[in-house]
Amino acid sequence: MLYQSTRSKDRVTSAQAIVRGIAPDGGLYAPEALPSFSWDEILKLADMPYPQRAAHVLAALLPDFPEEELRQSAEKAYARFDGDSPAPLKKLGNTRVLELFHGPTMAFKDMALQMLPHLMRLAARKTGEERDIAILTATSGDTGKAALEGFADVEGTSVTVFYPLGGVSAIQEKQMVTSRGKNTHVIAVRGNFDDAQSGVKKLFTDPEFIEAMAASGKVLSSANSINLGRLAPQAAYYFSAAAQMMREGAVGRGKELDVCVPTGNFGNILAAWYAKRMGAPIGKLICASNANDVLTEFFLTGVYDRRREFKKTISPSMDILISSNLERLLFEIGGLEKNTAWMDALKKDGVFRLDRSEHEQLRAHFLCGSADDRETAEEIARMWREERYVMDPHTAVASAVLRKLRAEGKTANPVLLVSTASPYKFAPDVCAALGIDVPDDPFAASEALCAATGLPIPAPMRELREAPVRHTRVCGKDEMGQAVLAEMGQAGDKGTGNRQ
């Protein structure tokens, strides 16, 4: 089983794809074929602890890695999660909420980014890569801290995270700029997430930057969901949830579950698509967007048009107009030539169009919808009032979209609603939605939220309050390569500045 670049005929093993992160031509590595799981095989997962479930799924997706090796890695990765399972299910009527925020950074990115360092070290060994691996990552809020936490002081690696200045929540920023580890670097970019993400992609194909890094004994890789090592562990939790729902009888033979995912960069819902293609009993995939509804328009019309106003919302991790992982899905439905043409058109003109048959292929599997900030806040209040359940704004976007689709009769199946972050990462906005007086300080807002709802404040949040700021560098969107070199002591500080 090999992985092919979405923009050329470059084919690599799973270990090579993880080390590289992104293909030299700027494409993403996508599976040439997907493994298949039977109903009985999936059902058996319900009797396994989560690390064993994950290892079984990963072994099929990553054939370079023996299942026992993956199980040992998963046990180490998920030991840092609270509770009996890193991906527990919460029953709310005909909906199961898949809670993916019980890791050290309180967001779903931990599910993959606690695993990725183990995969990266193993992959480097398997491919004979002896240079240090320099991880470059753009974040819209959650990936950054999860990557910093996962790779901190991991031998033979460094991690540099770019985030949009003013484009993440106060808690998300504090999590990143207080990160420990001698090999961690955090840089704010004057621009939005798309600027940071595009800048990182450019660095991976910039000969001068690559040469400068190679001269210091470093090879580039990524911790974004463009990296196969990020995507594969996400598919595992969809199999885990499906197995649990099958064991409970919520899903039976011939009866599927729909999956509703708050979506920004398209990695999380793409993992659900792969799980569906591999045999998980998944029906419709519901792509939920916030006010930056480029994906909603795309699934409704077949036209992807990023030429629109970029809106800052209370669900900042979804404030994205260029959804990178969509490229893997497009490659699957259109093939190499069409995908390359679509990506060229998106870069040149800011828009591309599917033909009727391609659009119909997507509509057969995907539902979509969007919720603005008002609707999101109303959903947070409604879920607390009716279910006594506290949602973060991203999960509330998905819940609001699901409510609309059910009212329209578009989904009658049991639904897996993916909850991507702890409400404490966005305590001021959650407090405001619940009608709680909102203190200016986000940590005071956390205390107010706890007092009003009884929901315990997670330990990582309590520890964050007094953590000292360690990272203050800021750069322009055209200065990112220079900023990386400056952080690593290879260049002066010209063209960069400090937040303080």
BELFENSUL-V156639 format. One record per run of one state. SS is the DSSP state (H for helix, E for strand, L for the rest). FROM is the first residue (numbers start at 0). TO is the last residue. If there is no record, write none. Layout:
ss:from:to
SS:FROM:TO
SS:FROM:TO
This chain:
ss:from:to
L:0:1
E:2:4
L:5:9
E:10:11
L:12:12
H:13:19
L:20:27
E:28:30
L:31:37
H:38:44
L:45:48
H:49:60
L:61:65
H:66:79
L:80:87
E:88:91
L:92:93
E:94:98
L:99:105
E:106:106
L:107:108
H:109:126
L:127:130
E:131:138
L:139:140
H:141:150
L:151:155
E:156:163
L:164:168
H:169:176
L:177:182
E:183:189
L:190:191
H:192:203
L:204:205
H:206:214
L:215:216
E:217:221
L:222:226
H:227:247
L:248:255
E:256:261
L:262:265
H:266:276
L:277:280
E:281:288
L:289:292
H:293:300
L:301:301
E:302:304
L:305:314
H:315:317
L:318:324
H:325:348
L:349:349
E:350:352
L:353:354
H:355:362
L:363:364
E:365:369
L:370:371
H:372:386
L:387:391
H:392:406
L:407:412
E:413:418
L:419:419
E:420:420
L:421:421
H:422:433
L:434:440
H:441:452
L:453:457
H:458:463
L:464:471
E:472:475
L:476:478
H:479:486
L:487:494
E:495:497
L:498:499
